Amino acid sequence: CGQCGAWQCNGPNATLCNDPGLNACGGCAQLQGQPGTSCGPCGDWQCNGANAVSCGSGATNACGGCAQLPNTPGQPCGQCGQITCNGPNATQCSDPGLNACGGCTALAQPPGGACGSCGTRVCDGANATRCQDPGTTRYYHDGDGDTYGSPAFMDLCAPTGNYTTTQTGDCNDSNNAIYPGNTEVCDGLDNDCLNGADDGPPLCGPRRFCDQGQCICAFEECGGVCCSFNQYCGPGESCRSCSAPGCEIP
């Protein structure tokens, strides 16, 4: 009776038509699932004839969900990033940004760190670093600050303490008036560290010579003036000439 019904007793003397009506697929059988509702990982029930349904199972997306993703995981994004899953149905741009050398590859060792004996790591292109190491320098002990050192030395990365100069040859490292190349003067010192004290060209000027660190007159001194070889110290403390025949210097 009806569309899908059957007559049933309605008491001892009557009957009625018990008709549930058509199912969602147009048939009379009871369906396994309601068409349009979800089934399986990402599917929904679909009519398979009038009296049956089947699960139209859709494939999961790349993140394991069922929704359509706005971006495909693995695609590049930002400066150095790529699309990654943010849950089963969403994506995000995972971008670490540029490295310290301006590239995208992770650096094994960052620039600026110490390396070698005296070196520093520097960028070698955008995605690598290398050790720039000048090596040690030989510094001599300069105890008097005249930029020349004694023979004592240390091989260092930078000047340290009194080991500050790369020039050696100082014959007296406790006196800054004595070093190679200095001007020799009459003071009893080897100012230029060459051939001993008070050597070299005349140090005291005309009519004088250097004797044990002092300039003295070669001949007679008169009133603070050095007379020449043919003069004598006369009245008034002045040098007088003795050039007439028979003249003798007293």
Steps between C-alpha positions, in 0.01 A plus 500: 500500500610855457853552366692262719244384757330182601159428652510433872231397746348783690319301766308177449263639242695762304817564298709807407769584248834545678700698238840664600523665161789505261858509624740785399597311185141447386470136606333318780791319667669639809832663399838435663567871522329826429612643162708814541633413845870420553653158483855369483797741532370772270192348320122529516213257447362493147201319353583182317164426346171551681569269790870520568775754577874491461774703664658733247832517681708805403879501534663688788692816424880533540460592866276202581173691507202516272476870417655649190829667595572860394864417423697188422750395770859521376450804278745791560378808684645812661877552474620152583189312613264232378135416555440258790188348656335683787269226613316260267310764306722811491844611386752765603824652369795379709773753418818524712614804301844567355811365673777731625667495157185585306411152375240240586715197590561440870863588576709231668702772675386863522726791403685687773615200700864429583685243291853383433781658701395864461215489251135597470233330296374712208229448238609305195210582273140500623484148637840415649775636723877457504781564745696816429815450706804728463694287749714630783730803489837521673491780757813616683517624857496881504556597861566871438238579237737612225343256246816286491525181699759286667577152361230353725190418294165321500298377202153643563173581326510859626731723708495393864655671801847631406516274194376774269752561221608310193837684494795367697859611551458721808829479687350653814133419551473710815596836343281649226787724383683192375376313193613420145492802270496760775729805463828458685573779748782562747352354817703189570225277355485290186192686375480320165608153621787514249877497566475596866445829684576843355611370161438638157547848355605798718242527773599825670548760231806710407811485721344245731514127540303245699679354799319253728159645423599867517588752230832671588719748319768359276725788598479772766162604636451867571183643650299199387636527146744257343799681359662377181838332489683836444319694774541541871272625774589861559377780723126527534460127447523534124688297245801693369688416184867422508613540143784753509855364449643385830159500671462221748177390661557533875 
